[in-house]
Amino acid sequence: MTATARFLPGLPGSAREEGQPPTPGPGAALLPTIIGLLGLLLAGHGIWIHAKAVLAQILLERAFAQTLATGQAVKPWSWADTWPVARIEVPRLKASAIALNGSSGQALAFGPGHVELTPTAGEPGSAIYSAHRDTHFAFLGSVRAGDEVRVTRADGTLFRFRVTHITVVRWDASGIDPFAPGRNLVLTTCWPLDAKTAGPLRYLVHAALVE
């Protein structure tokens, strides 16, 4: 074999057959770039979700302030199919969120939603508010028994609740009767709180009205 043949890649007896690593193809150089771009896209999507949640709450605060001042339901933006109905606060955590009418996917993209067919906060039964675990109800993981939860309704009435207990249940087996005796509040989100995908479990914070 000639010296020339020994150094021609791909030929029998060449350097590649003698244990030398193959020369990377052009596609291999693009792989890190592609992975980096995908990472940026995913990170950008996550940042956009949180930015949208923050911006929506600013607009909802303005609409809720107008609702309190006028006594009329005010949409946060012209094309919205929902409107603010309450402000939920946990003073110990300095956490606050404006809740919307209804718990459709569109409503929950912008704030907590008052679950349909459940009483208004402060009325007999259990008022239920639902929100996403990674935005508006992320603070629920820090709520504990004994915490005060304040709910200001759209009519300006403020109700104070005390957290009694916390449960984790399947979405279709909560055991909550919205019209059972008492005046109660339930704040709910998905469980586990740090999960990246949706699952069947729900995290429920139960509170009773402070008379």
Secondary structure as UniProt FT lines:
FT   HELIX           3..6
FT   TURN            9..10
FT   TURN            12..13
FT   HELIX           15..18
FT   HELIX           26..70
FT   TURN            78..79
FT   STRAND          84..90
FT   HELIX           91..93
FT   STRAND          95..101
FT   HELIX           105..108
FT   TURN            109..110
FT   STRAND          113..114
FT   TURN            116..117
FT   TURN            121..122
FT   STRAND          125..130
FT   TURN            133..137
FT   HELIX           138..142
FT   TURN            145..146
FT   STRAND          148..153
FT   TURN            154..155
FT   STRAND          158..170
FT   TURN            171..172
FT   TURN            178..179
FT   STRAND          183..191
FT   TURN            193..194
FT   STRAND          201..209
//
